[in-house]
Amino acid sequence: MDPLQLDKIGHRYNDAANLPNLWLLEDILKGQVGAIHGLEVLDLACGAGYWSRKSIDWGAKKVVGVDISKVMVASARLQARPEDPSEFHVVDCIKPFSIGTFDLVLGIWLLNYAKSQTELLTMWQNIFHSLKPGAQFLGIIPNFEILQTTACGQEYHFGGVTYKVLERMTQGTRIQVILDTTDPIAFFCYMLEPRLHEECATQAGFSNMRWEPLPPELNVGLGPLFFQIVTASCPKS
């Protein structure tokens, strides 16, 4: 991950909360997370802390957010409400780290910053070692099928977000993401092949990584959803 591109975005990232893409994602995630009252949550790639604050709203007992960007972490700390049981730290998720174990680990737009299998494996290992026995990981990443059917140089628009396929790599795709906010926000990320996620999750210790189906009744007129949900849980013993 490149912290500089995130540092340049800074507080402007808060404008993403006004995009239909985020509203839809919030509804889906709330259903996926379920009852988290009294749970301790780790929010990886927390950015300005949006999902950390939502986790508290949904009942989390404590939330720890980490991000590679010092500017994003500063913004998350600034926006934390006085009563929030939260803390935020600067952490590079493609390097091994130890920050404790949690009942739920969130990776909302985390795994798409791995540009190689080596980086992806480290991310999955960090996730595994951050979970208590029986605890769950919930992540959001780009929809690989849509990327595969979008030609290089072409754009895909979904819910106020523009995705441009820049290049095909040996094991995935490099893309540019543009948030169609008042002052547009652009950054770069990747989507590696699903089989690599499955292999890395297995190597990290997971035996039950799943690509979760989205609710079949979900039809909001925005076209195929550009994101997909991935889950995995730590063995109970």
N, C-alpha and C positions, 0 to 999 in steps of 0.2 A: 504494500500500500504506500502511496505517496502522500505524506502529511501536508505537503505544500499546497496541493490542489484543494484540500479541505480547509486549510488555514485561510486561503484566499476567499473562500465562500463565507466563512464566519457566521455572523448572526443572520445573514440573508437566508440561511437554510430554514429558518422559522417560517418563511413564506410558503414552504411546501405544504403546510397544514391547511392551506386554502385550496388544494388541488383535489378533484374528484377521486383520483387514484388513491390518495391517502385515506379519504373517507371510506372507500370501499374496503381497503386493506384493513382498516381499523375494525370494521364490522366482522370481517372474516377471522381476524386474529382473536377477537374477544371470544368468539365461539370456539376456536381451537384451544385457547389457553384454559378455558373453563374456570372452575372454582380455584382461585389461588389465595384465598383468605388465609393469612398467617404464614405464607410461604416466603422464603428468601430467594430473590431473583438476581441473576447476573445478566446484565444487558451489554453484550459485546458489540463493538462499533456503535456506541450509543449516540454519537453525534451530539446534538444540542440537548439530548435527554428527553425527547418526546415520548418514546416508548417506556422509558423509566418512570416518567410521571403517570403515564396511563396504567402501568403495572400497579402503582400505588393506588390509583383510583379504583382499580379492579380488586383491591384487597391485599396486595402484597405487604408482608410484615417489614421487609427491608429490601432495598434495591441497591446494588452496586453497579455503576456504569463505567465502562472503560472505552477509550478511543485513542487512536494514534495521534490525533490532532490536539495540540495544546489549546488552540483557539476554540475548538468545539467543546472541550472539557470545561474551559472557563465559562462558556456560554451556558452549559448544562448546570454548572454550579450557581451561576447568577440567576437562572430561572427556577431553581429548586425552591419550593415553598418552605417557609420557616418550619412548618410542622412535618415536612416530608422526612421519612426515615431513609435517607439516601446519601450516597457518597459517590464521588467521581474521581477517576484516576487516568493518567496518561499511560497507555499500554499498547504495544505493538502486537497484534494478534497473530502475526506470522512468525513470531519468535516465542519460544517456550516461556510461560509465566506461571506463577502460582499465587492465587489471590483468595484461596479458600474453596469450599464446596457449597453447592446451592441446590435448592429444590427444583428450580427451573432455570435454564439458560436460554436466553433469546439471542438470535443472530439475524436481525432484520437488516438485510443487505450487508452481510458480512462476507460470506463465502465467495461472493463475486469479485472480491479484491485479490484473490489468489490468482497469480498469472502462470503458475507452474504446479506440477503435481507435488513437488517438494513443499511449496508454501501451503498447498491445500492440506497435505497430510499434517503439517504442524498445527493448522487451525483445528482440524478434527481431533488431534491429540489434546490440544488445550481445552476443547469442549468436553471431551471425555473425562479429563482429570478435574474439571470444575463441577462435576455432577456428584451429588450424593447417591448412594446405592438406590436404584429404583427411580431416580429423578429423570426428568425429560428435557430434551433440547428441541427447540422450535425455531426454524429458520425460514427466511424468504430469499429467493434468488430469481434471476431472470428466467423466463420460459425458454428453454433451450430449443424446443421445436420451432418456435416462432423465429428465433435467430437463424436457425438452419434454413428456413424458407425465405428469409429476407436477404436479397443480394447485397454484396459489398457496395457501399456508397448509398444504399437505399435507407429510408427511414420508416419507422413504425410508430404510429401515434396512439397513445392510450391514456385516457383520463387526465389530460393536462401534462403528460410527459412524452417527450420525443426520444426515441432510441434509434441511433444510427450505427449500422454495422460498418466497422472500419476495416477489419482484416480477419481472414481466417488463419488460425494458427494450427500447429500440428495437433494439438489436443483440445482446441476450443475456438472461441471467438472473442475479439477485442471490440468493445462498443463504446460509444459516447452517449451519455445520458444528459438530456437537456430538460430541466424543469421549467415549464412555461409560466413562470411567475412574472410579476410586474417587471422585475429586473432579472431576466433569465439566468439560471444557474446551470453551468455545464461542468461535467467531470467525466473521467474515463474509468472503465472497469472491465471485467472479463466474465465469460461464462465457459467453464471447462466442461468437457463431456460428462454426462450423468454417470457413466460407468466409472469415471475417476473418483467422483464423490463416493460412490458405493465402495470402491476398492479402498479408498483412504479411510472411510468410516470403519470398515472392517478391520483394517490394520491398526486403527486407534483403539479398538476394543469393542466396538458396537457390533451386535449381531442382528439388529432389527431396524436398520435405517429404512425409512419409507418415503415415497413421494405421495403425499396426501392428496386425494381427489378433492376438488372444490365442490361446494354444494351445487347439485344439478339444477336447482331452481334459480341459480344466480344468473340473471340475464338483465344487464343494465344498459344495453344498447351501446356499449363502448367497444365492442369487438372482443376477440379472444383475449383472455387475461394475460398480461405480459409477465406476471410473476407466478411462481409455483412454490408450494410449501413442502419443506422437508422436515421430518421428525426422526428422533432416535432417543432411546432411553438406556440408561446405564443399568447393567445387571444388578439385581437386588442383593446378590452376595457373590 
